[in-house]
Amino acid sequence: MTRIERAAMRSGRSAEEIQLLAVSKTRSADELRTLAALGIRRFGENYLQEALDKQAQLADLALEWHFIGPIQSNKTRPIAEHFDWVHSVDRLKLAQRLSAQRPTGLPPLNLCLQVNISGEASKSGVTLEQLPELAHAVATLPNLRLRGLMCIPAPAVGENAQREPLHSMAEAKASLETSGLPLDTLSMGMSSDLEAAILEGATLVRIGTALFGPRGPRG
Ligand SMILES: *Cc1c(COP(=O)(O)O)cnc(C)c1O
C-alpha cells in the first residue's frame, strides 16, 4: 500500500484516486478474512466456483466482488448474480448475456472491457481497433454500467517499457470519453508494474502476490 502512495506522489496524484483490488485467486477464505479485518473490501477472483465458495464463507462481511478471469459464455448467469464488477468482458455476446441475466433488484453490474493491448494472439481482449464499436454497443445495454477498460500487458522489463502499453490504454479511454462515453476506470497494474500503471493513470490496481505472497503452481 505504501507502494501505491509513493507512486501516486511521484505522478502528482492523490492516493485516494487509486483503488486497491486484492486479487485473491487460490487464497483461502481465511486469508481474505484476515485482509478484510485490515480494511480491504475489494476482492478480485478468476475462477468462478472457487469464488462462489469463498463468497458463501464470507457472507457475513460486506465485501465488493470483482470477476477478473476469462469468462465462458455458459457461466455468465452466476457471474451476473454474484459479482459487483466484471473486468474481463471482451465481446458483445458476453455483455448481452450479463445484462439479460443481471437480477432485477441488484444495482447495475459494473463493467470494464478487457483490451488485448499487447496484441498477443493467445490472449483474450478486444483489439484497440474494435474497441470503440464494442464500447458503444455495450453502453446501450440495460442492467450494466460501463466503467472503463482493463488490460494484462505482456511482461516487460523496466518502467519505461512497462509504461508504453499502459499509455495506450489511457489514450484509448480518453478517446472513448471524447466520443461521449462517461468512463471513470482504468483497471491496470499488477504486483510487478503497479508504479508504471499509476504513472499512466490507473484508477484501480489489481494486486495479488505483493499482498498475499507467492502463489502455488496453479495460480
Ligand atoms: C492474478 C492476476 C492479477 C494479480 O497478479 P499479481 O502479479 O499476483 O499481482 C491481476 N490481474 C489479473 C487479471 C490476474 O489474473
The ligand as an SDF file (V2000), in Angstrom:
LIG
                    3D

 15 15  0  0  0  0  0  0  0  0999 V2000
   -3.5120  -12.9260  -10.9840 C   0  0  0  0  0  0  0  0  0  0  0  0
   -3.9760  -11.6560  -11.5650 C   0  0  0  0  0  0  0  0  0  0  0  0
   -3.5820  -10.4060  -11.0460 C   0  0  0  0  0  0  0  0  0  0  0  0
   -2.6000  -10.2500   -9.9000 C   0  0  0  0  0  0  0  0  0  0  0  0
   -1.3130  -10.5990  -10.2610 O   0  0  0  0  0  0  0  0  0  0  0  0
   -0.0930  -10.4150   -9.2440 P   0  0  0  0  0  0  0  0  0  0  0  0
    1.0740  -10.4230  -10.1390 O   0  0  0  0  0  0  0  0  0  0  0  0
   -0.1450  -11.5620   -8.3120 O   0  0  0  0  0  0  0  0  0  0  0  0
   -0.2660   -9.1220   -8.5340 O   0  0  0  0  0  0  0  0  0  0  0  0
   -4.1220   -9.2670  -11.6050 C   0  0  0  0  0  0  0  0  0  0  0  0
   -4.9940   -9.3210  -12.6220 N   0  0  0  0  0  0  0  0  0  0  0  0
   -5.3940  -10.4900  -13.1510 C   0  0  0  0  0  0  0  0  0  0  0  0
   -6.3590  -10.4810  -14.2830 C   0  0  0  0  0  0  0  0  0  0  0  0
   -4.9100  -11.6840  -12.6500 C   0  0  0  0  0  0  0  0  0  0  0  0
   -5.3000  -12.8470  -13.1970 O   0  0  0  0  0  0  0  0  0  0  0  0
  1  2  1  0
  2  3  1  0
  2 14  2  0
  3  4  1  0
  3 10  2  0
  4  5  1  0
  5  6  1  0
  6  7  2  0
  6  8  1  0
  6  9  1  0
 10 11  1  0
 11 12  2  0
 12 13  1  0
 12 14  1  0
 14 15  1  0
M  END
$$$$
